[in-house]
């Protein structure tokens, strides 16, 4: 049974979410102490987190970073803040998706199921160690880690899936539609800007390993990983 941790201070919404999630067989727990979110997260060990932005004491971005420091489980923001910047900040801080209030419960459930499939189910991989290396950069798909020499950097599930697709097709143009199809099976619910944000994050992760010009954007078409950085030391 999948466990979902709800970090939301609107008790009415928490009750509605729990009732709805229980109908689909999920186990849920809502945070009790908003100063001990990380501690409660560790105690519950959830498979997925639903997280609001506006919270007592510290905001959702802070707790998203705290959780990302210890877990790669999917994190979905649920917030009344519907501006582009809020959604970009959520993704930049480690979230996997963003749902704006008020929301359709069926769409929210589709997003939750999609993230769970990606992380643990049909699309999560065989469970055997799998990695691939391109020009000295290694992607450990199962451990969600990118490395070059002794330098290592952690990835989110979505970042790893984007890099997996790009590295398998290194030197070849990968269309935006292909990435969306590969990474999000419910494309109808993906905001156009979401892929841009994730590609920016992937580019930053590569840059942290000294790969500053390896990921090219082909305007209106897609992206290409050009592994000539191996010739530049």
JOHUJO-V586275 format. One record per pair of residues at least 24 apart in sequence whose ideal C-beta (glycine too) atoms are under 10 Angstrom apart, sorted by sequence separation. I is the first residue (numbers start at 1). J is the second residue. D is the distance in Angstrom with one decimal. If there is no record, write none. Layout:
i=I j=J d=D
i=I j=J d=D
//
This chain:
i=1 j=25 d=6.3
i=2 j=26 d=5.3
i=3 j=27 d=4.6
i=4 j=28 d=5.0
i=5 j=29 d=5.7
i=6 j=30 d=4.5
i=7 j=31 d=4.9
i=31 j=55 d=8.6
i=33 j=57 d=9.5
i=34 j=58 d=7.6
i=38 j=62 d=9.9
i=47 j=71 d=9.9
i=49 j=73 d=6.4
i=50 j=74 d=9.7
i=51 j=75 d=5.8
i=53 j=77 d=6.3
i=72 j=96 d=9.6
i=79 j=103 d=9.7
i=139 j=163 d=5.2
i=159 j=183 d=9.8
i=199 j=223 d=6.2
i=1 j=26 d=6.9
i=2 j=27 d=7.1
i=3 j=28 d=7.4
i=4 j=29 d=7.8
i=5 j=30 d=7.9
i=6 j=31 d=7.0
i=9 j=34 d=6.8
i=37 j=62 d=8.9
i=38 j=63 d=7.1
i=41 j=66 d=8.1
i=42 j=67 d=9.3
i=46 j=71 d=8.6
i=48 j=73 d=6.0
i=49 j=74 d=7.2
i=50 j=75 d=8.2
i=51 j=76 d=7.0
i=52 j=77 d=7.3
i=53 j=78 d=8.6
i=54 j=79 d=7.1
i=61 j=86 d=9.1
i=64 j=89 d=9.4
i=68 j=93 d=7.4
i=69 j=94 d=8.9
i=78 j=103 d=6.9
i=139 j=164 d=6.3
i=158 j=183 d=6.0
i=1 j=27 d=5.1
i=2 j=28 d=9.6
i=3 j=29 d=7.2
i=4 j=30 d=9.7
i=5 j=31 d=7.2
i=37 j=63 d=4.8
i=41 j=67 d=5.9
i=45 j=71 d=8.6
i=47 j=73 d=5.9
i=48 j=74 d=4.8
i=49 j=75 d=4.6
i=50 j=76 d=5.5
i=51 j=77 d=5.4
i=52 j=78 d=5.9
i=53 j=79 d=4.1
i=54 j=80 d=7.5
i=60 j=86 d=9.8
i=64 j=90 d=7.0
i=67 j=93 d=9.8
i=68 j=94 d=3.7
i=137 j=163 d=8.9
i=141 j=167 d=9.7
i=157 j=183 d=9.1
i=158 j=184 d=8.3
i=7 j=34 d=8.1
i=21 j=48 d=9.9
i=46 j=73 d=6.4
i=47 j=74 d=7.7
i=48 j=75 d=7.6
i=49 j=76 d=7.1
i=50 j=77 d=8.1
i=51 j=78 d=7.0
i=52 j=79 d=5.6
i=53 j=80 d=8.1
i=54 j=81 d=7.5
i=64 j=91 d=9.7
i=65 j=92 d=9.8
i=66 j=93 d=9.9
i=67 j=94 d=7.4
i=68 j=95 d=8.8
i=139 j=166 d=9.4
i=195 j=222 d=9.7
i=38 j=66 d=4.7
i=42 j=70 d=6.9
i=45 j=73 d=8.8
i=46 j=74 d=9.5
i=48 j=76 d=7.0
i=49 j=77 d=9.3
i=50 j=78 d=5.4
i=51 j=79 d=8.4
i=52 j=80 d=8.5
i=53 j=81 d=5.4
i=61 j=89 d=5.9
i=64 j=92 d=9.6
i=65 j=93 d=5.4
i=66 j=94 d=9.6
i=67 j=95 d=9.8
i=139 j=167 d=5.7
i=195 j=223 d=9.2
i=21 j=50 d=8.8
i=34 j=63 d=8.7
i=37 j=66 d=7.0
i=38 j=67 d=6.8
i=41 j=70 d=7.9
i=42 j=71 d=8.5
i=46 j=75 d=9.9
i=52 j=81 d=9.4
i=60 j=89 d=9.6
i=61 j=90 d=6.9
i=64 j=93 d=4.6
i=65 j=94 d=6.3
i=134 j=163 d=9.4
i=138 j=167 d=9.3
i=139 j=168 d=9.5
i=7 j=37 d=5.9
i=37 j=67 d=8.0
i=41 j=71 d=7.4
i=59 j=89 d=9.7
i=60 j=90 d=7.5
i=63 j=93 d=9.3
i=64 j=94 d=5.1
i=78 j=108 d=7.4
i=137 j=167 d=7.8
i=38 j=69 d=8.4
i=61 j=92 d=8.6
i=62 j=93 d=8.3
i=64 j=95 d=5.7
i=132 j=163 d=9.1
i=5 j=37 d=8.9
i=31 j=63 d=8.9
i=38 j=70 d=7.3
i=41 j=73 d=9.0
i=61 j=93 d=4.6
i=64 j=96 d=10.0
i=76 j=108 d=8.1
i=132 j=164 d=7.4
i=134 j=166 d=8.8
i=135 j=167 d=9.6
i=7 j=40 d=8.8
i=17 j=50 d=6.8
i=38 j=71 d=9.7
i=53 j=86 d=6.5
i=60 j=93 d=8.4
i=61 j=94 d=8.9
i=78 j=111 d=9.8
i=124 j=157 d=8.5
i=131 j=164 d=9.9
i=134 j=167 d=4.9
i=137 j=170 d=9.7
i=162 j=195 d=8.4
i=166 j=199 d=9.2
i=7 j=41 d=8.2
i=53 j=87 d=10.0
i=59 j=93 d=9.8
i=61 j=95 d=8.7
i=123 j=157 d=9.7
i=130 j=164 d=8.8
i=133 j=167 d=8.2
i=134 j=168 d=9.0
i=5 j=40 d=7.6
i=60 j=95 d=8.6
i=76 j=111 d=6.2
i=125 j=160 d=9.9
i=132 j=167 d=5.4
i=135 j=170 d=7.8
i=5 j=41 d=5.9
i=14 j=50 d=9.3
i=53 j=89 d=8.5
i=76 j=112 d=6.7
i=125 j=161 d=9.8
i=131 j=167 d=9.9
i=132 j=168 d=6.8
i=134 j=170 d=4.8
i=158 j=194 d=9.1
i=162 j=198 d=6.0
i=166 j=202 d=7.9
i=13 j=50 d=9.8
i=53 j=90 d=7.3
i=74 j=111 d=9.4
i=119 j=156 d=10.0
i=120 j=157 d=9.7
i=134 j=171 d=9.1
i=158 j=195 d=9.5
i=161 j=198 d=9.2
i=162 j=199 d=6.8
i=5 j=43 d=9.9
i=14 j=52 d=9.7
i=74 j=112 d=8.3
i=76 j=114 d=9.9
i=119 j=157 d=5.3
i=123 j=161 d=8.2
i=132 j=170 d=9.2
i=5 j=44 d=5.5
i=13 j=52 d=8.5
i=51 j=90 d=8.4
i=76 j=115 d=6.5
i=118 j=157 d=5.9
i=119 j=158 d=9.7
i=125 j=164 d=9.4
i=158 j=197 d=9.9
i=159 j=198 d=6.5
i=162 j=201 d=8.8
i=163 j=202 d=6.0
i=4 j=44 d=9.4
i=5 j=45 d=8.9
i=6 j=46 d=9.1
i=74 j=114 d=9.1
i=75 j=115 d=8.7
i=118 j=158 d=7.6
i=158 j=198 d=5.6
i=159 j=199 d=9.4
i=162 j=202 d=5.3
i=166 j=206 d=9.8
i=3 j=44 d=6.4
i=5 j=46 d=3.8
i=74 j=115 d=3.8
i=176 j=217 d=9.9
i=3 j=45 d=6.9
i=4 j=46 d=5.8
i=5 j=47 d=8.8
i=6 j=48 d=9.9
i=7 j=49 d=6.5
i=8 j=50 d=6.8
i=10 j=52 d=7.5
i=73 j=115 d=9.0
i=74 j=116 d=7.0
i=115 j=157 d=7.9
i=156 j=198 d=8.3
i=159 j=201 d=5.9
i=160 j=202 d=9.3
i=163 j=205 d=8.0
i=176 j=218 d=9.5
i=3 j=46 d=4.4
i=4 j=47 d=6.9
i=5 j=48 d=7.4
i=6 j=49 d=7.9
i=7 j=50 d=6.9
i=8 j=51 d=7.7
i=9 j=52 d=6.7
i=73 j=116 d=9.7
i=115 j=158 d=9.0
i=118 j=161 d=7.1
i=158 j=201 d=8.6
i=159 j=202 d=5.4
i=162 j=205 d=10.0
i=163 j=206 d=8.3
i=173 j=216 d=8.8
i=175 j=218 d=8.9
i=179 j=222 d=7.0
i=2 j=46 d=8.2
i=3 j=47 d=5.3
i=4 j=48 d=5.0
i=5 j=49 d=4.9
i=6 j=50 d=4.9
i=7 j=51 d=4.6
i=8 j=52 d=4.6
i=10 j=54 d=9.3
i=51 j=95 d=7.4
i=74 j=118 d=7.4
i=158 j=202 d=9.1
i=170 j=214 d=9.1
i=174 j=218 d=9.3
i=176 j=220 d=8.7
i=177 j=221 d=9.7
i=178 j=222 d=6.9
i=179 j=223 d=7.2
i=2 j=47 d=4.5
i=3 j=48 d=7.8
i=4 j=49 d=7.4
i=5 j=50 d=7.3
i=6 j=51 d=8.2
i=7 j=52 d=6.3
i=9 j=54 d=7.6
i=53 j=98 d=9.3
i=74 j=119 d=5.3
i=156 j=201 d=7.8
i=159 j=204 d=9.7
i=160 j=205 d=9.9
i=173 j=218 d=5.8
i=176 j=221 d=7.3
i=177 j=222 d=7.9
i=178 j=223 d=9.6
i=1 j=47 d=9.1
i=2 j=48 d=6.8
i=3 j=49 d=9.9
i=4 j=50 d=6.4
i=5 j=51 d=8.5
i=6 j=52 d=8.8
i=8 j=54 d=9.5
i=9 j=55 d=5.7
i=49 j=95 d=9.0
i=73 j=119 d=6.8
i=74 j=120 d=9.1
i=155 j=201 d=9.0
i=156 j=202 d=9.6
i=159 j=205 d=6.4
i=175 j=221 d=6.2
i=176 j=222 d=4.9
i=8 j=55 d=7.9
i=9 j=56 d=6.0
i=49 j=96 d=9.3
i=51 j=98 d=9.8
i=72 j=119 d=8.0
i=73 j=120 d=9.1
i=155 j=202 d=8.2
i=174 j=221 d=9.2
i=175 j=222 d=4.0
i=176 j=223 d=7.7
i=7 j=55 d=6.8
i=48 j=96 d=8.8
i=166 j=214 d=9.3
i=173 j=221 d=6.2
i=174 j=222 d=5.1
i=175 j=223 d=8.4
i=50 j=99 d=8.4
i=52 j=101 d=8.7
i=156 j=205 d=9.5
i=166 j=215 d=7.1
i=173 j=222 d=5.4
i=174 j=223 d=5.6
i=155 j=205 d=6.5
i=172 j=222 d=9.8
i=173 j=223 d=7.4
i=174 j=224 d=6.9
i=153 j=204 d=9.4
i=154 j=205 d=8.6
i=173 j=224 d=4.9
i=174 j=225 d=8.0
i=8 j=60 d=9.2
i=153 j=205 d=5.4
i=163 j=215 d=9.2
i=172 j=224 d=6.7
i=173 j=225 d=9.8
i=7 j=60 d=6.9
i=153 j=206 d=8.9
i=162 j=215 d=9.6
i=171 j=224 d=7.0
i=172 j=225 d=8.4
i=153 j=207 d=9.9
i=169 j=223 d=9.8
i=170 j=224 d=8.5
i=171 j=225 d=7.1
i=172 j=226 d=9.9
i=153 j=208 d=5.4
i=169 j=224 d=8.4
i=170 j=225 d=4.9
i=171 j=226 d=6.3
i=7 j=63 d=6.2
i=146 j=202 d=9.0
i=152 j=208 d=9.8
i=153 j=209 d=6.4
i=166 j=222 d=9.6
i=169 j=225 d=7.5
i=170 j=226 d=7.7
i=171 j=227 d=6.6
i=7 j=64 d=9.2
i=151 j=208 d=7.6
i=152 j=209 d=8.4
i=166 j=223 d=6.5
i=168 j=225 d=9.4
i=170 j=227 d=4.9
i=171 j=228 d=9.0
i=50 j=108 d=8.6
i=148 j=206 d=8.9
i=151 j=209 d=5.3
i=165 j=223 d=9.3
i=166 j=224 d=7.8
i=167 j=225 d=6.2
i=123 j=182 d=8.8
i=146 j=205 d=5.9
i=151 j=210 d=7.5
i=166 j=225 d=4.2
i=7 j=67 d=8.9
i=94 j=154 d=9.6
i=96 j=156 d=6.3
i=123 j=183 d=8.8
i=146 j=206 d=7.5
i=148 j=208 d=9.3
i=149 j=209 d=8.3
i=165 j=225 d=9.3
i=167 j=227 d=8.4
i=17 j=78 d=8.2
i=95 j=156 d=8.5
i=96 j=157 d=6.6
i=97 j=158 d=8.6
i=148 j=209 d=4.2
i=149 j=210 d=8.8
i=162 j=223 d=8.5
i=5 j=67 d=8.9
i=50 j=112 d=7.8
i=94 j=156 d=6.2
i=96 j=158 d=5.7
i=123 j=185 d=7.3
i=146 j=208 d=8.6
i=147 j=209 d=7.4
i=148 j=210 d=6.5
i=163 j=225 d=8.2
i=95 j=158 d=9.6
i=96 j=159 d=9.6
i=122 j=185 d=8.6
i=146 j=209 d=6.6
i=148 j=211 d=7.1
i=162 j=225 d=10.0
i=48 j=112 d=6.4
i=13 j=78 d=8.1
i=48 j=113 d=9.9
i=91 j=156 d=9.0
i=94 j=159 d=9.7
i=118 j=183 d=7.5
i=146 j=211 d=9.4
i=49 j=115 d=9.9
i=118 j=184 d=8.0
i=48 j=115 d=6.1
i=91 j=158 d=8.9
i=118 j=185 d=8.0
i=5 j=73 d=8.7
i=7 j=75 d=9.3
i=10 j=78 d=9.8
i=47 j=115 d=9.1
i=48 j=116 d=6.1
i=117 j=185 d=7.0
i=4 j=73 d=9.8
i=47 j=116 d=6.5
i=114 j=183 d=9.7
i=115 j=184 d=9.3
i=117 j=186 d=9.6
i=137 j=206 d=7.4
i=3 j=73 d=9.5
i=4 j=74 d=9.7
i=5 j=75 d=9.5
i=7 j=77 d=9.7
i=8 j=78 d=6.9
i=10 j=80 d=9.6
i=114 j=184 d=6.4
i=7 j=78 d=9.3
i=8 j=79 d=9.5
i=48 j=119 d=7.5
i=72 j=143 d=9.1
i=114 j=185 d=5.8
i=115 j=186 d=10.0
i=138 j=209 d=9.9
i=4 j=76 d=9.4
i=6 j=78 d=8.7
i=47 j=119 d=7.1
i=48 j=120 d=9.1
i=72 j=144 d=5.0
i=113 j=185 d=9.3
i=114 j=186 d=5.0
i=137 j=209 d=6.5
i=47 j=120 d=6.3
i=72 j=145 d=9.8
i=111 j=184 d=9.1
i=113 j=186 d=8.3
i=114 j=187 d=10.0
i=136 j=209 d=9.3
i=137 j=210 d=9.2
i=136 j=210 d=9.7
i=137 j=211 d=6.2
i=110 j=185 d=9.4
i=111 j=186 d=7.1
i=114 j=189 d=7.8
i=136 j=211 d=9.1
i=110 j=186 d=5.2
i=114 j=190 d=9.5
i=135 j=211 d=8.5
i=134 j=211 d=9.8
i=137 j=214 d=7.9
i=110 j=188 d=8.7
i=111 j=189 d=5.9
i=107 j=186 d=8.7
i=110 j=189 d=6.0
i=111 j=190 d=9.2
i=135 j=214 d=8.1
i=134 j=214 d=8.8
i=75 j=156 d=8.6
i=107 j=188 d=8.9
i=108 j=189 d=9.3
i=148 j=229 d=9.1
i=23 j=105 d=10.0
i=72 j=154 d=7.4
i=74 j=156 d=8.5
i=75 j=157 d=10.0
i=107 j=189 d=5.7
i=148 j=230 d=9.8
i=26 j=109 d=9.7
i=72 j=155 d=7.8
i=73 j=156 d=9.9
i=74 j=157 d=6.5
i=21 j=105 d=9.7
i=72 j=156 d=6.4
i=73 j=157 d=8.5
i=74 j=158 d=8.7
i=20 j=105 d=5.5
i=24 j=109 d=6.7
i=69 j=154 d=9.1
i=72 j=157 d=6.2
i=104 j=189 d=9.7
i=20 j=106 d=9.7
i=23 j=109 d=9.4
i=26 j=112 d=8.1
i=68 j=154 d=8.0
i=21 j=108 d=9.6
i=26 j=113 d=9.9
i=72 j=159 d=9.8
i=97 j=184 d=8.6
i=13 j=101 d=8.0
i=17 j=105 d=8.5
i=20 j=108 d=8.3
i=21 j=109 d=8.1
i=24 j=112 d=8.5
i=68 j=156 d=7.7
i=72 j=160 d=8.7
i=96 j=184 d=9.9
i=137 j=225 d=9.3
i=13 j=102 d=9.8
i=16 j=105 d=8.2
i=20 j=109 d=7.2
i=24 j=113 d=8.1
i=26 j=116 d=8.9
i=99 j=189 d=9.0
i=135 j=225 d=9.3
i=137 j=227 d=7.8
i=10 j=101 d=9.1
i=17 j=108 d=8.4
i=21 j=112 d=7.9
i=100 j=191 d=9.6
i=134 j=225 d=7.0
i=135 j=226 d=9.3
i=136 j=227 d=8.6
i=20 j=112 d=10.0
i=97 j=189 d=8.5
i=134 j=226 d=10.0
i=135 j=227 d=3.8
i=137 j=229 d=7.8
i=97 j=190 d=8.4
i=98 j=191 d=7.7
i=134 j=227 d=4.8
i=135 j=228 d=7.4
i=136 j=229 d=7.9
i=137 j=230 d=8.2
i=97 j=191 d=9.0
i=133 j=227 d=9.9
i=135 j=229 d=5.9
i=136 j=230 d=5.2
i=134 j=229 d=9.3
i=135 j=230 d=3.1
i=98 j=194 d=7.9
i=134 j=230 d=8.0
i=135 j=231 d=8.0
i=97 j=194 d=7.6
i=135 j=232 d=9.5
i=136 j=233 d=9.6
i=96 j=194 d=9.8
i=98 j=197 d=9.6
i=91 j=193 d=9.1
i=95 j=197 d=9.8
i=96 j=198 d=9.3
i=91 j=194 d=7.1
i=87 j=191 d=7.1
i=88 j=193 d=7.4
i=91 j=196 d=9.8
i=92 j=197 d=7.2
i=87 j=193 d=7.2
i=88 j=194 d=9.4
i=91 j=197 d=4.5
i=84 j=191 d=9.0
i=87 j=194 d=7.8
i=90 j=197 d=9.2
i=91 j=198 d=6.8
i=94 j=201 d=9.2
i=4 j=112 d=7.3
i=88 j=196 d=9.1
i=89 j=197 d=9.8
i=92 j=200 d=8.4
i=84 j=193 d=6.5
i=88 j=197 d=5.6
i=91 j=200 d=8.8
i=92 j=201 d=6.9
i=2 j=112 d=8.9
i=87 j=197 d=7.7
i=91 j=201 d=7.0
i=2 j=113 d=9.5
i=4 j=116 d=8.9
i=88 j=200 d=8.8
i=92 j=204 d=9.1
i=84 j=197 d=9.7
i=2 j=116 d=5.8
i=2 j=119 d=9.6
i=2 j=120 d=7.5
i=2 j=121 d=9.3
//
